[in-house]
Amino acid sequence: MRTLKASFLLIGSWDARLQEHGAHIATDLNQAWHWIQDSSYDVIALSVTLILGKRFHEFYEEIKRTSPATQFIAVVPEDFSPNQLAFLHQDYSFLRVVSSFQESDLESHLFAALEEANQRKQDENLALLIREQTAQLKRLQIELEERVQKRTRFLTEARRKLYMTNSRIEGFKRALMAVHEASSVVEIEQLLNEAMASSVQTSWIRLFYAPQDDLFAQQVEEQLGFTQLQVPLFRYHEKIGSIFFLRPPEHPFNREESDFLNRVAEAVALALDRIQKLRESESLKEQWEATFNSMSDPVVLIDTNYDIIQSNKALQERLTEQGREQNSRKCYQVLFNREEPCPGCQRGHNFRTQSKGARYFDVFSQSLVLDPDQPPVFVNLYHDITHQLKMEKQILESAKMAELGTIGSSIAHELNNPLGGILSFTQLIKMDMKPDHPLYPDVVEMEAGVQRCKEIVQNLLGFTRSPSADDNGVVSLKDVSLRALKIVELQTKSQGIEVKLHFPAQDITTRGNQNLLAQGLKNVFQNAIDHLSDRIRHEKGFHAVLDLEIASTPQGPEIRVIDNGTLEKNPGLPIGLGLSVAAQIFRDHEAQLHITTNSENKNSARITFEQHEAGAANVTQPN
């Protein structure tokens, strides 16, 4: 359990006693990633294996962003390449490097790193203090410069009054041009300040929307001590705010200046109305673009010539995933890499099409008239239904298999009794016949054939039997595997798939329902056969191999199903109805299904069972 606050974060197989020094020990980088979201650490120690991992760079950048003073200690074996270590140190700057997790001087290294981190923090705090003092000095300098400028304006004010009247008309003209050129409130304030400074001698012009305008007027009156003229701004006879003209207190606004500034305020109100409408239109545009881009399916706007006018981000992401660039404007070339329009394309109506990669799409098309004088455009949404169709097909296949199981169960029951009688009579004939009789070998072959038929019927009965018919108990993983293989044996033989069995000398067992486990394993076999069948169809002369291995690991029993067929497109998660059902069956038996691709470019399905407390029950001595 983590303490409330720790300075050390150790990732890997560290000595648990280090927790006494306030260290947090994470088993892997994922757990450490969650911890750094709500905690900060001064020292982080981990192995070079994790440093070489894909996620470490992102992890390192996040640590340095939130806590730049954090120090790293790397556990590097003595036989590690010095050159590679130098490159890693150049990228990540390790403070210390130790050779193992049990380093004798590990505690001294950790506290030395902690001292270095604290020193870095002190240096950062000192630098921050220096920057704050420098910024304060600059602000004082600016304030002093502003005061000097104001003092200069006070001295020259008497001379500016002489030509104030003549310059007022020119100032009003500049004010009108300024407010109509502005695109924001801040820009209006800036341009008005520049235009009105010479004609009305304003020191400061500010715009505020209601009700902040009344609050600002009160603050100016109580705190700033400026002479202010507050002119209300109206939009459709409704007050929307005020414009404030401020200048030194010794220069109050006279009546002529007030009338002049009221006319300026009318122009400002018109400009604000224009800016508000512009913002509303931009906001609507942003909302429309956000909605357009939020769709997970590609959406394109095309004209009558199939040229793409606009598309959302989903289309660009699709092209990026396929490693292609948008080198054309034609929708059928960009989306499906075709040289002509898609078969069955009906712009303005919904239709279904198929890409060259055997993927199916439902296209929802709607015509749209943007300009009455121009031809209509079409909004097309492309929804990938390949997985949906596959699921529907699997559901139909499952329904057929259920019906076939019912029929097979009836047939098996009907065949079981006659086969029993044939076997009994065959064995009686064998008992009455001497081994040297000419027909004795034929009778032996008849007995073997009947036994084979009876075994097939028993397997069929076991597969179609209700799960509740078998009680949970100790089951042999070898028997479960052989029962599942019997169900798919016809498929493997008909397609020439070589099945290799790797069973240990000692029988490995687990607790569960034999029939359910056989059904789940049969679905895993079926998924591997699908991979092999796909590659057999596309690759002439391909030798398909299915490896089945049962092993006992320290974590518990394990079944591995490996095939050299077409690589799984979505490794890591059970995709499809069959694998989803199998995964649920294994979870009910406290087992996990892992779908991966190994280093030999083969598909690997691994079923790992939990180790029971009574370990002796998991391995049965051979008879």
N, C-alpha and C positions, 0 to 999 in steps of 0.2 A: 504493500500500500504506500502511495506517495505521501510524503510529508507536505505541510502547507507551503513551505518555502525551502528551496535548495539552491546551492550555487553550482552543483555539479550535475551533468546529465551524461550518464554512461550508457552506451548502446552496444549490446552484445552480451557475451557470457562472462560477466564480471563477478567478482567475489561479492556475495551478498553482505558481507561484513562492512563493505564500503558505505552501506546505507547509514551506519552509525555516525559517519562523518557528514550526514546530510545530503548524500548523493541519491539521485533518482536513477534507477536502472531500467532501461527499456529493452525489450527483447529484440525489436527490429526497428527499422526506420519509420514504418507506418505508425507504430505506437508513439515514437518520439515526435513525429509530426503533429499528432493530436495534442501532446503535452505542451509543445511550444506555443500553441494557440492561446493558452491562458496562463503561461508561466514564462519567465525569462531566466536564463542560466548564464553564468559567467564562464564556465568551462564545460566543453563538450568533448568526450573521448569516444572513439569508435575505431573499428578495424578498417584496414585498407580495402578489404573486400566491399564494404558498404560504400567507401569513397569512390570506388570504381563503378558503382551501380548507376543506373540511369537517373534516379530521382535525387541523387545526392547534390548535384549542382543547384537544383531548385531549392532543396532544403538549406543549403549553405547561403544562397542569396537571401532567403527569408530570414535566417538568423542574423546576417549582417545588416539587413534592412532595419530590423527591430532593435538589435543590440549590437552595434558596431564593435564594442569592446570585447565581445565574447572571444575566448581563445580555444583553439582546437588542439587535441592530442591524438595522434594516429598510432594505432597498433600495427606495426609493419614487421613481418617475419624477417629473419636475418638473411634469408636467401632471396629477398625481393630485389628487383633490379634497381641499382642506384640511379641510373639515368631516368627511369620512369618515376622514381621517388622524387627526383629533382624537379621533373615537370609538374608533378602533383603539388609539390611545395610552392612552386611558382604560381600555380593557379589558386591554391587554397591557403597558403601561408600557415603551416603548422608551427606551433610554439615548441612542442616536444614530440619526439618519436620514440616509442618504446617497442620492445620486441615481442611481448606477450601480455596477456591479460593478468598474469601472475607476477609481473615485474616487482622485484623486491623494493625498489625505490618509487613505487607507483604513487604512494601518498605524498611524498615530497614533490613529485612532478605535478600532482594535482594542485597542491597548495602554492607551488611556484607559479603555476598558470593563473591561479586565483589572484595572487599578488599582482601579476602582470595586468590582468583584466581590471583590477581596482585602480592600478596606476593609469591605465588608459582612460578609465572613467573620470579620474581626477583631471587628467589633461584635457579631456573634452569639456568638462565643467569650467575649467580655467579659460579655455578658448571661447566658450559661450559667454562667459562674463566679460571677456575682453571685447567681444563683438557687441554686446549690449552697451558697454560703456562707449565704444566708438560710435554706435548708432545714436546714443544720447547726445554725444558731442556734436554729431552732424545735425541732429534736430535743433540743438541750441544754436548752431551756426546758421541754420536756415531761418530760425526764428529771429536771430539778430539781423540777418540780411533783410528779412521782411520788414522788420521795424525800421531799418535804415531806409528802405524804399518808401515806406509810409511817411517817414519824416521828410524825405525829399519831395514827395507829392504834396505834403502840407505846405512846403516852402514855395512850390511853383503853382499852387492853386489860384492865387490872386491873378497871375498872368493868364491862366487858362480861361477865367471867366470872361475875358474880353472877346473871345471868339466862340463862346459856347453856343450862342444863338445860331450863328451861321453853320456851325458843324452839326447841329441837332438834326437837320433834315438829312444830311449825309449819313449820320449815325442811324437814323430810322431806316434808311434804305439798306444799309449794311446789316441791320438787325433782321429785316425781312428776308434778305438773302441767306443769312446765317441759319435761321430757324427752318427754312425750307430745304437747306442742304443737309441738315442734321438727320441722323438716323437713330439717335437715342437721346434720353434725357441728359446724360452726362455730356454728350456732344453739344446739345443745345446750350447748356450752362457754359461750356467752354467758349463756344462761338459768340454767345451773347456777351460774355465778359470781355472778349476781345473787341466786339463792335461797339459796346456802350461805354467803355472806359474813357474815351476821349470826349463823347458828347454829353454824358450825364455824370461823369466822374464817379461811377459806381466802383466800389472796392470788391464787391462780392455779389454774385447773383446765384440764387439757389431755387430749385423746383422741388415741390413736395406734393404728393397726393394726399387727399383727405383720409383719415383725420390727423396724419403726421404733421400737416402744415400748421395746425393750431399749436401742437406741442413744440414745434420748432420756433414759432413766434414767441412763445412764452420763454423758451430758453434764451433766445437772443435778447429779450427785454431784461431778463433777470441776471444773465451771466456775461454776455459778450459786450453789452454796452454800445452796440452799433445803432446808428440811425437807420431804421428799416421802413420800407414801403411794401406792404403786403397787398398784392392785387389778386383777387380770386380768378380762377380759370373755370370756364363753363363749357359743357358739351351737351348740346341739345337742351339748353336752359337748366341744366343740372350741374351743380358745382362738383368738380372732380379734384380740385386742389388749389394751390396758390403758388405764385411766383414772388420771390423776395428779392428786392433791390436793397442792398446795404452799402452804406458808406460811413465815414467817420461821424461821431456824434455832433461835432461842431458844424456840420453842413446838413441841416434838415432839408427835406424835399419841399419845394414850393409848389404852388397850384399848377403852374405851367408844366413843370417836370412831372407832376402826378398825371396830368392829362396825357402827356406824351408817353409815359410808361404804361398807361392803361391801353393805349393803342398797340403798343408792343405786346402786351399781354394777350390781346385778341389774336394777334398773329401766332403767338406761342400756343394758344389753345387749339388753333387749327392744325399746327404742326404736331401737337400731342395726339390729336384725333387721328391724323395720318399715321403716326408711329404705332398707335394702338391697333389700328386695322392691319398694319403690316405685321405686327407681332401675332395677331390672331391668325392671319393667313399662314405665317411661318409655323405657328403652333399646330394648326390643322395639317400642314404639310408634314411636320415631324411625326404627328400621331399616325397619319396615313402610312408614312414610310416605316414607322415602328411596327404597325400592324402587318404591313406587307412583308417585312423582313422577319417577323416573328413566326411566320408559317414554316413548319418543318418540311413541307413538300415544296418542290420548285414551282414557282408561279411566274409566268411570262406574259407580257403584253405584246402581241404580234399584229402585223397588218395583213392586208390581203395577199401580199407577196411572200408570206411566211417569214418576214424579217422581224427580229426581236427589237421592240422599241424600248422595253424596260424589263428587268428581272429582279428577283429578290436574292438575298444572300444564300438561300438554300441551293440555288442553281450553281453559284460559284463554289460552294462547299462540295457539291456533287462532282464538279469538274476537278477540284483539287484532289478529292479521294481517288478519282480515276487517273490522276496524273496528266490531265489534258488542259489545254488553254482554249479560251474562246477566240478561235481564229476566223469565225464566220458569224454572220448575222442570221442565217437561216436556222429556224428552231429545230428542224429535223437533223441538221448537221451538228448543232451544239449539244442537243440532248441525247441523240441516239446514234450519232456518227454515221448518218445515212447520206446518200447522194440525191435522194428524191423524197417527196413527202411520205409520211408513214402510211402503211396500208390501213384502210378504214378510217382515215382522218376526216372528220366532219366538224369543221370550225363552226362554233355557235351551238353545237349539240354535244352531248356527252357520248364518248366512245371509248373503246378499249384497244390498246395496241401492245405490240411486243417488241422489245429491243433485240439487237443482235446477240446480246449476252443471255438470251432466254429468260429475260425478266419481263413481267407483265405490269402494265400501268393502266389505271383508270384515269381518263382525261376528262375533266369537268371544264367545258368550254362555254363562255358566255360572250355574246356580241355586245359591243359598247360603242355608242355614237358620241364622239368628242366634238366633232364639228359637223353641223348640218350639211355643209357644202363638200365634205370629204367622205370617202368610203368608211364604213365602220371598222373598228379594230376589235380584237378578240382577246379576252382574258382566259388563259389556259392554266389549270392547276393539274399537275401530274402526281398522282398518288400511286406509289409502288405497292402492288397487291401480291407480289410473288410469294411472300411468306404466308399471307392470308390464304391463297389458293393451295399452298402446300399443306397448311394446317387443315383446310377443308378436305383435301385428298386423304390426309392421314386419318381424319375422323371417319370418312367413308370406309377407308381400309380397315379401321378398327371395328366399325360396325359389321363389315363383312367377316372379319376374323371372329367376332363374337357369334355371328350366325353359324360360321363354319365350325366353331368350337361346339356349339349346341348339336349340330348335325354329326360332327365327329364323335361326340360323346355317345350319341345314340347308336352310331354304327359300331363303335368300339364295344359297347355293351352287348350288341347283337353278335359280334364276332367272337367275343371272349369265350362264351360257353361252347360253341362248336370247336374252337381251337383247343379248348381243354379236353374235349372228348377225343379229338384226333391225336393229341399228344399222348393221352392215356393208352389208346389202342396201339399207337406206334411203339411206345415203351413196352407194352405187353408182347408185341410181336418180337421186339428185340430180345426180351428176356427168354422167350421160347426158342430163339434161333441161335444156333452155334456160331461162334465167330468165324469159322472157316466156311460157312455157308456162302454160296455165290451172291446171294441177295443181301447179305449182312451190311456191306458198305452202303448200299442204297437205302437201307432202313436207317442207318446212322445219319445219312444226309437228310432223310425225311424228318428225323427227330430234330436235327439242327435247324432246318428250315422252319418247322413249327415253333421251336423255341424263339427264333428270330421274329416271327410274326407276333407271337405272344408278347415279346418285349416291346415291339412297336406299339401294340394296342395298349399296354400298360403305361408307356410314356404318354400316349395321347390322352388316356384317362387322367393321368396325373396333371397334365397341363390344363385340361378343361375342368378339373374339379374345382369347386368353390373354395376360396381361401379359408373359409371357416371350417372346411372339412378336415384340415390338418391342424393339429395343435402345435403351438410353439415349443421348441425343444432344441436339443443339440443336433445340428445338421452338418453333414460333411460338405465342404466347399467343392470337393471333387465330384460328389454325386450331383450337387446342384449344377455344376458346369456341364457335366455329361448330359443331364436331363435337358438343359437349354440347348446344347449342341444338337441333340437328336431332333429338335423341332426345326432347326435351320439346316439340317444335314442335306436335305434334298436341294436346297438352293446352292450350297457350297459345291456339291458334286456336279450339278448341272452346269455351273459356270466355271468349273475347273479351278476352284479356289483351294489352295493347299492349306490345311489346318494343322498347325504344329502345337502339340501339347507339352507343357513343361510342368509336371506335377512332382512335388517332393516325395521322398520315400515314406515319410510319416504323414498320415492323414491329418489335415488341418480342419478344425471344426469351429463353429460359432453357434450362437443361439438365434433362432428365428423360425419362420415358416418356410419350409422347403419349396412349396409350390409358388409362393409369392416371390421368393428370391430367384427361382428359376425363370419366372415371367420377367422380372426386372432385368436379369442377365441376358435373356433372349432379346430384349429390346436393344441392349448394348451391342449384341452380336449383329442384329439387323442394321444398326447404324454403321458398323464397320463394313458389312456386306454392301451397303449402299455406296460407301466410298470406293470399294473395290470394283463394283459394277460400273460406276461412272468412269473410272479410269480404263476398265476393259473396253468400254464402248468407244473411247476416244483414242486409245493407244493400241495399235495392232501388235500382237505378240507379247503383250504384257503378262508377266507371271505374278498372279495375285497370291499373297501369303497372309494368313491370319494366325497370329501367335496368341496363345492362351497360356498364361502363367499364374500359378498359385504360389504364394510365398508367405513366410512368417517374418514379420518385422518387429522391432522393439515396441512400436506403437500398436501392433495388433495384426491380425490376418489381412491379406491383401490379394486382390484379383486384378491382373493386368490383361487388357485386350489391346493388341497392337496390330495395325494393318498398314500396308504400304500403298493404300489407295489415294484418291484425290484428297488434298489437305483440307481439314476442317476450316471453314471460313470464319467461324466465330468461336475460337478456342476459349476455354475458361468457364463457359456457362453451358448447361444442358439446353440446347435449342431444339424445338420440335416436340410434337406430342409424345412420341415414343420415349425419348430421353427424359422428358419432363416427368412422365409416369414412372420411369425407372428410378429417377432421382428421388421421387417421393417414397417409393417402396424402400429404397436403401435408407432414407432418413428415418423411416418408421422402424428400421432395424438398427438404428444408431450407427449407420455407415454413411460415407460421403462418396459421391461420384465426381471425379475430376476429369475434364476433357482437355487435353493439351496436344501439342505437336512437339516431338522430341528433337534432339540434335541431328538425327538421321533423316529428317523430313518425313516422319511417319506419324500417323494419328495414334494417340495413346489414350485409352480410357482406363482409369484406375479407380477401383472400388476399395476403400479402406474401412475396415471394421474396427471398432473399439476393442481394446484389450480388456477382458473381463478379469475380475479379481482372482477367480479360480483359474489361474493360468494353465493348470494341467489339463483343463477341459478343452483347451484350444488345439492341443496336439494329441492325436491318438496313435498309439504304437501300432505298427503294421501287424496283421495276422500272420 
